[in-house]
Amino acid sequence: MMKTLSSLLLLLTVSLVHGVYDSSDDVIELTPKNFDSQVMNGPEIWVVEFYAPWCGHCQALVPEYKKLARALKGIIKVGAVDASEHQSLGGRFGVQGFPTIKMFGGNKNKPRDYQSERKAEAMMSQALSFAREVMNERLGGKSGGGGGGRGGGGRGGGSSGGGTPDDKDVIQLTDSNFEDKVLGSDEMWLVEFFAPWCGHCKNLAPEWAKAATQLKGKVHVAAVDATEHRVLASRFGIQGFPTIKFFNSGKKDWDGAEDYTGGRTADSIVAWAMEKWEKEQPPPEVYQLTSQTVMDSCAEKQLCFISFLPNILDSMASGRNRYLEIARSVGEQYKQRSFGWVWLEGGANSKLEEALEVGGFGYPALVAVNGRKGAYSALRGPYSYDGIRSFVRELIAMKSPIVSIRGGKLPAIEDSEPWDGKDGVLPVDDDDIDLSDVVLDDEPTKEEL
């Protein structure tokens, strides 16, 4: 009885191992003996699964794969390789896990990996799309259609696969230049790993190109064809497309990539990247208003904050530096906004004070100027960190009173010497008499009677 049971178990095991697909299926069993003649040397397009009979995911795929073969019969050939038995075929095509599905088209030496859902409908859609690419390439006289080059089987003229003028700001990365360009730089990088046949990648392409142009000069936007540059794809564990990785500014290494978590529109990509960029920026400098150039630079900003500080004799260097640090600290809190910060000594430019109606409340004083609109708003509260932050919040919420600049525009700024950072010294009046060197005669002696 035990012998019979053991024999039955052995039979079931053998059946499980060798019975994944059989001659009654539309799935064609491929081996080293027939693979080249069937797949490599023929003109047909093939979908080939590399599996292991003991693999649970492979067993779960069987009914869906059989449906696929039945649906594509007479259109695209569907085959399967037991890679646990025929390891030479698995090794030949770099199979490292099960199941692995590859599509063989015009360039049979560069099959394309299938990376989508393991359902018959999804596999059929991808296979037909792949076949359409191969046919279009044949129609155009090309022999590609295999491994995801940047030509006709690319991203349809998109940002990283098409090489069109639209993607001129997208940097192309490869296995050979990635380390030098990305890891060797101090700048931020946003890198997309794509597959030329991937529909989602094609949809992303124009948005990626727009984002690259908008982020130019701040964040590098790049792309890697992961089907061609597999060393990089493997290094970063890329399992689906598109996958976007972010590399922060400063020193980088292979383990420092961060997953992109934003949306797939240009606006979403730019907003996500700019938030990263702004966090790394130093606090804005508070410049002394010593020239028209400084004023013009500040006036170009969304808002230009002008501080009128007390005379150096009133505050001395320590007091002035304290006021400047307050402005600098508030500026850092709002560095993600396009704000400019400048200062000058109260009374140093009477025309500017008249245009902005400054002086009646004493110093320090602060006004926020919108140069494009010729308007300003004045700080009415204390010149303190909390007071200025409250003022900025009111401006952002459009709750602070807005006044037109007198004369409609800011007056010209004359060049002046910058503050030397030292305490003030009382000036010496030239008309004052220095008595230190004056010798007075002795009072005459009275004669005695």
C-alpha positions in Angstrom: 0.0 0.0 0.0 2.8 2.4 1.0 4.7 1.5 -2.2 1.6 2.3 -4.3 1.1 5.6 -2.5 4.7 6.6 -3.0 4.5 5.7 -6.7 1.3 7.9 -7.0 3.0 10.8 -5.3 6.0 10.4 -7.6 3.7 10.4 -10.6 1.9 13.5 -9.4 5.2 15.3 -8.9 6.5 14.3 -12.4 3.1 15.4 -13.8 3.4 18.8 -12.0 6.9 19.4 -13.2 6.5 18.4 -16.8 2.8 19.2 -17.3 2.7 23.0 -17.3 2.0 23.1 -21.0 1.3 20.1 -23.3 0.6 19.4 -26.9 -3.1 20.2 -26.6 -2.3 23.8 -25.7 -1.6 26.6 -28.2 1.6 27.3 -26.3 4.6 26.0 -28.2 7.2 24.3 -26.1 10.6 25.6 -27.0 14.0 23.9 -26.3 17.6 24.4 -27.4 17.0 22.1 -30.3 14.1 24.0 -31.9 14.5 27.6 -30.5 16.7 29.0 -33.3 14.8 27.4 -36.1 11.4 28.4 -34.7 12.1 31.8 -33.1 15.4 33.3 -34.2 15.5 32.4 -37.9 11.9 32.9 -38.8 10.0 36.1 -39.7 7.2 35.6 -37.1 6.8 37.7 -34.0 7.0 35.6 -30.8 6.0 36.0 -27.2 8.1 33.6 -25.1 7.8 32.8 -21.5 10.8 31.5 -19.5 9.5 29.6 -16.6 10.3 27.0 -13.9 7.7 24.3 -13.1 8.1 24.7 -9.4 7.6 28.5 -9.5 4.3 29.6 -7.9 4.0 32.7 -10.0 4.6 30.6 -13.1 1.8 28.2 -12.2 -0.5 31.1 -11.5 0.3 32.5 -15.0 -0.5 29.2 -16.8 -4.3 29.8 -17.4 -3.8 33.4 -18.5 -0.9 32.4 -20.8 -3.0 29.7 -22.4 -5.7 32.3 -23.0 -3.2 34.5 -24.6 -1.9 31.8 -27.0 -5.5 30.9 -28.0 -6.3 34.6 -28.7 -3.1 35.2 -30.7 -3.2 32.0 -32.7 -2.5 32.6 -36.3 -1.4 36.2 -35.5 1.6 36.1 -33.1 3.2 32.9 -31.9 3.3 32.1 -28.2 6.0 29.9 -26.8 7.4 28.7 -23.5 10.8 27.6 -22.3 11.4 25.5 -19.2 14.4 27.5 -18.1 15.1 25.2 -15.1 15.7 22.4 -17.6 17.1 24.4 -20.5 19.4 26.7 -18.6 21.4 27.5 -21.7 18.5 29.4 -23.2 17.8 31.2 -19.9 21.4 32.3 -19.7 21.5 33.3 -23.3 18.8 35.9 -22.8 19.8 37.0 -19.3 16.8 35.4 -17.5 17.3 35.9 -13.8 13.8 35.3 -12.4 10.6 33.4 -13.2 8.4 34.0 -15.0 10.2 36.2 -17.5 8.4 37.1 -20.7 10.2 38.4 -23.8 8.9 39.5 -27.1 11.0 38.7 -30.2 10.5 41.0 -33.2 12.6 42.4 -36.1 15.8 42.3 -34.2 15.6 38.9 -32.7 18.9 39.3 -30.8 17.5 42.1 -28.7 14.1 40.9 -27.4 11.9 43.2 -25.5 11.0 42.4 -21.9 7.3 42.4 -21.0 6.8 44.3 -17.7 3.1 44.8 -17.4 0.2 42.9 -15.8 0.1 39.1 -16.1 -3.3 38.9 -17.5 -4.2 37.7 -20.9 -5.8 40.9 -22.0 -2.8 43.0 -20.9 -0.3 40.7 -22.5 -2.3 40.6 -25.7 -2.5 44.4 -25.9 1.3 44.7 -25.4 2.0 42.0 -28.0 -0.2 43.6 -30.6 1.4 47.0 -29.9 4.8 45.5 -30.3 3.8 43.8 -33.5 2.5 47.1 -34.9 5.9 48.7 -34.2 7.7 45.9 -36.0 5.4 46.3 -39.0 5.8 50.0 -39.1 9.6 49.6 -39.0 9.4 47.0 -41.8 7.3 49.4 -43.8 9.9 52.1 -43.3 12.7 49.8 -44.4 14.2 49.4 -40.8 15.2 46.1 -39.3 14.7 47.1 -35.6 11.8 46.3 -33.4 13.7 44.4 -30.8 15.4 45.8 -27.8 14.1 49.4 -27.5 16.4 51.6 -29.5 15.6 55.3 -29.8 14.5 55.1 -33.4 11.1 54.2 -34.7 10.4 51.9 -31.8 11.1 54.7 -29.3 8.7 57.0 -27.6 6.9 58.4 -30.6 8.9 61.6 -30.7 8.7 62.1 -27.0 11.0 63.6 -24.5 13.6 61.0 -24.0 13.1 58.5 -26.8 12.5 60.5 -29.9 15.4 62.9 -30.2 13.1 65.6 -31.5 13.6 69.4 -30.9 10.9 69.2 -28.2 13.1 67.2 -26.0 16.3 69.3 -26.5 16.6 69.9 -22.7 16.3 66.3 -21.7 19.7 64.8 -21.0 20.3 61.3 -22.3 22.0 59.0 -19.9 23.7 55.7 -20.6 25.5 52.9 -18.7 28.8 54.6 -19.6 28.0 58.3 -18.8 25.7 58.0 -15.8 28.3 58.0 -13.0 30.2 60.9 -14.4 27.3 63.1 -15.2 25.0 62.4 -12.3 27.0 61.0 -9.4 30.0 63.2 -10.2 28.0 66.5 -10.2 26.8 68.7 -7.3 23.5 69.6 -9.0 20.1 68.0 -8.6 18.9 65.4 -11.1 15.5 64.0 -12.0 16.0 60.8 -14.0 13.3 58.8 -15.8 13.9 55.1 -16.6 11.7 54.3 -19.6 11.0 51.6 -22.2 10.4 52.7 -25.8 7.4 50.4 -26.1 5.8 51.5 -22.8 2.5 53.3 -23.4 2.7 55.2 -20.1 6.2 56.3 -21.0 5.0 57.7 -24.3 2.2 59.6 -22.6 4.8 61.1 -20.2 7.2 62.1 -22.9 5.8 65.5 -23.9 5.3 66.4 -20.2 8.8 65.4 -19.4 10.2 67.6 -22.1 8.2 70.6 -20.9 9.4 70.0 -17.4 13.0 69.8 -18.6 12.7 73.2 -20.2 11.0 74.8 -17.2 13.5 73.4 -14.8 16.6 74.2 -16.9 19.3 75.9 -14.8 17.9 74.5 -11.5 17.3 70.8 -11.8 18.7 68.5 -14.5 16.0 66.4 -16.2 17.3 63.2 -17.8 16.2 59.9 -19.2 17.5 56.4 -19.5 16.3 53.7 -22.0 16.3 50.9 -19.4 15.8 48.3 -22.1 19.1 49.2 -23.7 21.1 50.3 -20.6 20.3 47.3 -18.4 23.2 47.8 -16.0 21.7 51.0 -14.7 18.2 49.5 -14.6 19.5 46.6 -12.6 21.6 48.9 -10.3 18.5 50.8 -9.3 16.1 47.8 -9.2 13.9 49.1 -12.0 10.9 46.8 -12.3 8.3 48.9 -14.1 8.1 51.8 -16.5 8.3 54.7 -16.2 10.2 54.9 -13.0 11.6 58.3 -11.9 14.4 58.7 -9.5 15.6 61.9 -7.8 19.2 62.7 -6.9 19.7 65.6 -4.5 22.4 68.2 -4.7 25.8 67.8 -3.2 27.8 64.6 -2.9 26.0 61.5 -4.3 26.4 57.8 -4.4 24.6 54.8 -5.9 22.4 54.3 -2.8 21.2 57.9 -2.6 18.4 57.9 -5.1 15.0 58.9 -3.9 11.7 57.8 -5.6 9.7 60.5 -7.3 6.2 60.7 -5.8 4.6 63.4 -7.8 2.2 63.4 -10.7 2.9 62.9 -14.4 2.1 66.3 -15.8 4.7 69.0 -16.5 3.2 71.2 -13.8 3.3 68.4 -11.2 6.8 67.5 -12.1 8.0 71.1 -11.9 6.3 71.8 -8.6 7.7 68.6 -7.0 11.2 69.4 -8.2 11.1 73.1 -7.3 10.1 72.2 -3.8 13.2 70.1 -3.5 15.3 72.8 -5.1 14.0 75.6 -2.9 14.7 73.6 0.3 18.4 73.4 -0.7 18.8 77.1 -1.4 20.6 79.4 1.1 18.5 82.1 2.7 18.2 85.2 0.5 20.8 87.9 1.1 19.6 91.3 2.4 21.5 93.7 0.2 22.3 97.3 1.1 20.6 99.7 -1.4 23.7 101.4 -2.7 22.9 101.6 -6.5 20.2 101.5 -9.1 21.4 98.0 -10.1 20.5 96.7 -6.6 17.1 98.4 -6.8 16.4 97.0 -10.3 17.3 93.5 -9.2 15.0 93.7 -6.2 12.1 95.4 -8.1 12.1 92.5 -10.6 10.9 90.1 -7.8 7.3 89.4 -6.9 7.8 91.7 -3.9 10.7 93.8 -2.9 11.0 94.4 0.8 12.9 97.6 1.7 14.0 98.2 5.3 14.8 101.7 6.5 17.1 101.3 9.5 18.0 103.7 12.2 21.1 105.9 11.9 24.2 104.0 12.9 24.8 106.4 15.8 21.4 105.4 17.2 21.6 101.6 16.9 25.4 101.1 16.5 26.7 98.0 14.7 25.1 95.5 17.1 21.6 97.0 16.7 21.9 97.2 12.9 23.1 93.6 12.6 20.2 92.6 14.8 17.7 94.2 12.4 19.4 92.7 9.4 19.3 89.2 11.0 15.5 89.6 11.6 15.0 90.4 7.9 17.3 87.5 6.8 15.4 85.0 9.1 12.0 86.0 7.7 13.5 85.8 4.2 14.6 82.3 4.8 11.1 81.2 5.8 9.8 82.5 2.5 12.7 81.6 0.3 10.5 79.5 -1.9 8.8 82.7 -3.0 10.2 85.3 -5.4 11.0 87.9 -2.8 13.8 90.4 -2.7 15.3 92.1 0.4 17.2 95.3 0.6 18.0 98.0 3.3 19.3 101.5 3.6 19.8 103.9 6.4 16.8 106.1 7.3 17.2 109.6 5.9 19.8 108.5 3.3 17.3 108.8 0.4 14.6 111.4 1.0 13.1 111.0 -2.4 12.6 107.3 -1.9 11.1 107.9 1.5 8.7 110.5 0.1 7.6 108.1 -2.7 6.9 105.4 -0.1 5.6 107.8 2.6 8.2 106.5 5.1 9.5 108.5 8.1 6.4 109.5 9.9 6.5 106.4 12.1 10.3 106.5 12.8 12.9 103.9 12.1 13.2 101.0 11.6 10.5 100.9 8.9 9.6 98.3 6.3 7.7 98.5 3.0 6.9 95.7 0.5 7.0 97.1 -3.1 5.4 95.6 -6.2 7.5 97.3 -8.9 5.4 96.0 -11.8 2.2 97.4 -10.3 3.8 100.6 -8.9 2.3 99.9 -5.5 3.4 99.2 -2.0 2.3 98.2 1.5 3.9 99.3 4.7 4.5 97.4 7.9 2.4 98.9 10.7 3.4 96.5 13.4 6.7 96.1 15.2 10.0 95.4 13.3 10.4 92.0 14.8 10.5 88.4 13.5 6.9 87.8 14.4 5.8 91.2 13.3 7.3 90.9 9.8 6.1 87.3 9.4 2.6 88.4 10.2 3.0 91.2 7.7 4.1 88.8 5.0 1.2 86.4 5.7 -1.2 89.3 5.3 0.4 90.2 2.0 0.1 86.7 0.7 -3.5 86.6 1.8 -4.1 90.0 0.2 -5.3 91.5 3.5 -2.7 94.2 3.8 -3.6 97.7 2.5 -2.0 98.5 -0.9 -1.0 102.1 -1.8 0.2 103.5 -5.1 3.7 104.8 -5.2 3.8 108.6 -5.3 4.6 109.6 -8.9 3.7 106.1 -10.2 7.3 104.7 -9.9 10.3 104.5 -7.7 12.8 107.4 -7.9 16.3 106.8 -9.2 18.9 105.5 -6.7 22.2 107.3 -6.6 25.4 105.4 -5.9 26.6 105.4 -2.3 29.3 103.8 -0.2 28.4 100.6 1.5 28.4 100.4 5.3 31.8 99.2 6.7 30.2 97.1 9.4 31.5 99.3 12.2 30.0 101.5 14.9 29.2 105.1 14.0 31.6 107.9 15.0 30.4 111.4 15.8 31.6 113.8 13.0 34.0 116.6 13.9 32.9 120.1 12.9 35.6 122.1 11.2 34.4 125.2 13.0 35.0 123.8 16.4 38.1 125.2 18.2 40.7 122.8 19.5 41.9 124.3 22.7 44.4 121.6 23.4 47.3 123.6 22.0 46.4 127.0 23.3 48.7 128.5 25.9 47.1 131.1 28.2 49.1 133.9 29.8 49.3 134.0 33.6 47.0 136.5 35.2 48.9 139.8 36.0 50.2 140.1 39.6 48.6 142.9 41.5 50.9 145.5 43.0 50.9 145.8 46.7 50.1 149.1 48.2 
